[in-house]
Amino acid sequence: MQIPLIRSRAFVSTAHLRNQVADVYRSKLRDDLHGVQGDEVLCRRVEDFVNLMRPSGILVSTLPSLNV
């Protein structure tokens, strides 16, 4: 089945717009910094968010202790 030309152009345009939005979002998460500096900013933001949202006891070990 061949997609009509008008629909395929709309799909390409929508996909392009979606990619642009994702690129801008990623850039803003990195404070518009590139490379290692941007990675560090992104990691700090993710860590801050996770620490804010996770339950306080989530890192408690559920493994039984070994009494040797």
N, C-alpha and C positions, 0 to 999 in steps of 0.2 A: 504494500500500500504506500503510495507516495503522498506526502503531506503537501498541501497547496503552498505556493510560494509565500503568500501573505502570512500564514500561520508560522512557517519556519522562520521568517524574519522577526516575527513577534517573539518567538521562542528564543532566538539568538539575542535579541534586545533585552529580554527579561533576564536571561542567564548572565549577560554582560553587566546589567544593572545590579543583579544579586552579587556578583563577584566584586564589583566596585564597593558596594556597601560593606561586604565582609572585609575587604582590604582596609577601608577607612576605620572600621571597628578595631581591627587588629593593631593598626597604627596608633590609634588613640589609647589602647590598652598599654602600649609601650611608650607613651608620652612622646610620640613621633621620633623616637630614638632608634637607631639601627644597630645591628650587631649585638655584641655582648651587653652593652649598656641597656638596650631595649629588652633583651632577655632578662636581665636582672630586675628591671622595673616590673615586667610582666610577672615574674616569679614572686616578687614581693606582694603584688596586688592579689595574686591567686592565694598565697599563703594567708594574707590578712583576711580575705573573704572566707576561706575554709575555717580559720580559727574563730571567726565571728559566727559562722553558721553551724558548726559541728556541736553535738552534745558534749558536755564537759567530761563524761566518763568514757568516751569512745576509744581511747587509747589504752584502757586497762586491759592487761593480758588475760585471756580466757584459758590459757594453757595451764594444766596442773603443774605445780612446782615439783621438782625432783628432789627428794630428800635423800641425799647420799651419805 
